[in-house]
Amino acid sequence: MAADIMPMPPDAPVVSPMPSGAPVGRVVRVHTRKEPFLFFGSGREYFRIWIVNILLTMLTLGIYSAWAKVRRTQYFYRNTRLAGASFEYHGDPRAILRGRMIGALLFGAYYAAGLVSPVAGLIAFAALIAVMPWLIVRALRFRFYNTSYRGLRFRFEGSTADAYTTFLLFPIGTVLTVGLLGPMWHQRLKRYVHTNAGFGRTTFGFDATVRSFYRLYLVALGVLLLLILGAAVVAAPLLIAAVAGGASSAQLGLGIVLAMLVMAAAYVLTTVGMWAFTTARVQNLAWNHTQLGPHRFQSQVAAGRLVFITLTNMAGIICTLGLYKPFADIRVTQYLLDSCTMVVEGSLDDFVAGTAVAVGAAGEEAIEMFDIDIAI
């Protein structure tokens, strides 16, 4: 159960409970300090890992992809530091390979059922949806169990019953209400993941409200409408000029082409802008309301900066025919992590190791096979 946290101003001293053996009447003053998350990954270093992973995966007909995932994840974890210590990833590539084989079998059975008949396809789809929450729970347990910091492992103890509510009932309700339950579902998803995660014997806490998620989505809707309106204002004069009386067929064609180009550019900008805005706001909202014992988190991701990074990354990837991809991954990861800070109350050395149970990688690989995002 998460500890109750009283919000305090940054850098304010707090009074901690008196330790055992301390003189009566003595209080221990613990000072708040900020420890930033730092990412030291290099695009040039990661490019070598990335290109070798691709080549070996191709040469082994996909078998090396499990080892590639471990190498990639270990690189990002080891280059992420907090208070002078790095994170570690302990995933076993053999377990991941077995999980991918199970995921491939599930996907193959689903695809084959659809080829047999539409009814068989619907039955297979329903069965897959029914088992997906169970797979997601196992994926989260695998991901947390194989992550450590300062020698202590993380853990995830979410129940399967709550997973069915979060990952099945709420999505169905969101569809039936034409998206009106979407913000509540997002809040429940974040709450389920954060409050059931732990580090050693200490559990995370999460206190972001449903109302705050609705406010976020209402603002996002307003931003979307403004972007669409701006695109229409730019494109409309071109179309009007093209169809105006006296315009030749060549002028008409040119006007339509220009208008379509403007709309295509507007579509890209709108898509990237909305992704950056929602990513920034959701990360800030979620982590600014997350605690780990007495410690808190702060996130200050700026949507404008994220838009710039994403657009320049896209340009780099297109111009280099994909070779800029590892550099793009490093830039995004570095910005998101460097925007996060842990507000430490006291010491980070007081965590006690808890009981961690190993779990297979079938869930992790199955949800990746079906492109389900369970980002924390």
Secondary structure as the mmCIF struct_conf table of DSSP 4:
data_model
#
loop_
_struct_conf.conf_type_id
_struct_conf.id
_struct_conf.beg_label_comp_id
_struct_conf.beg_label_asym_id
_struct_conf.beg_label_seq_id
_struct_conf.end_label_comp_id
_struct_conf.end_label_asym_id
_struct_conf.end_label_seq_id
HELX_LH_PP_P HELX_LH_PP_P1 ALA A 2 ASP A 4
TURN_TY1_P TURN_TY1_P1 PRO A 10 ASP A 11
STRN STRN1 PRO A 13 SER A 16
HELX_LH_PP_P HELX_LH_PP_P2 PRO A 17 PRO A 19
TURN_TY1_P TURN_TY1_P2 SER A 20 GLY A 21
HELX_LH_PP_P HELX_LH_PP_P3 ALA A 22 PRO A 23
TURN_TY1_P TURN_TY1_P3 VAL A 24 GLY A 25
STRN STRN2 VAL A 28 PHE A 39
HELX_RH_AL_P HELX_RH_AL_P1 GLY A 43 LEU A 59
TURN_TY1_P TURN_TY1_P4 THR A 60 TYR A 64
HELX_RH_AL_P HELX_RH_AL_P2 SER A 65 ARG A 78
TURN_TY1_P TURN_TY1_P5 ASN A 79 ASN A 79
STRN STRN3 THR A 80 LEU A 82
TURN_TY1_P TURN_TY1_P6 ALA A 83 GLY A 84
STRN STRN4 ALA A 85 TYR A 89
HELX_RH_AL_P HELX_RH_AL_P3 PRO A 93 VAL A 116
HELX_RH_AL_P HELX_RH_AL_P4 PRO A 118 TYR A 145
TURN_TY1_P TURN_TY1_P7 ASN A 146 ASN A 146
STRN STRN5 THR A 147 TYR A 149
TURN_TY1_P TURN_TY1_P8 ARG A 150 GLY A 151
STRN STRN6 LEU A 152 PHE A 156
HELX_RH_AL_P HELX_RH_AL_P5 THR A 160 TYR A 164
HELX_RH_PI_P HELX_RH_PI_P1 THR A 165 LEU A 169
HELX_RH_AL_P HELX_RH_AL_P6 PHE A 170 LEU A 176
TURN_TY1_P TURN_TY1_P9 THR A 177 LEU A 181
HELX_RH_AL_P HELX_RH_AL_P7 GLY A 182 THR A 195
TURN_TY1_P TURN_TY1_P10 ASN A 196 ASN A 196
STRN STRN7 ALA A 197 PHE A 199
TURN_TY1_P TURN_TY1_P11 GLY A 200 ARG A 201
STRN STRN8 THR A 202 PHE A 206
HELX_RH_AL_P HELX_RH_AL_P8 VAL A 210 VAL A 243
BEND BEND1 ALA A 244 ALA A 244
TURN_TY1_P TURN_TY1_P12 GLY A 245 GLY A 246
HELX_RH_AL_P HELX_RH_AL_P9 SER A 249 TRP A 287
TURN_TY1_P TURN_TY1_P13 ASN A 288 HIS A 289
STRN STRN9 THR A 290 LEU A 292
TURN_TY1_P TURN_TY1_P14 GLY A 293 PRO A 294
STRN STRN10 HIS A 295 SER A 299
HELX_RH_AL_P HELX_RH_AL_P10 ALA A 303 CYS A 319
TURN_TY1_P TURN_TY1_P15 THR A 320 TYR A 324
HELX_RH_AL_P HELX_RH_AL_P11 LYS A 325 ASP A 338
TURN_TY1_P TURN_TY1_P16 SER A 339 SER A 339
STRN STRN11 CYS A 340 GLU A 345
BEND BEND2 GLY A 346 GLY A 346
BEND BEND3 LEU A 348 ASP A 349
BEND BEND4 ALA A 361 ALA A 361
HELX_RH_AL_P HELX_RH_AL_P12 ALA A 362 MET A 369
TURN_TY1_P TURN_TY1_P17 PHE A 370 ASP A 371
#
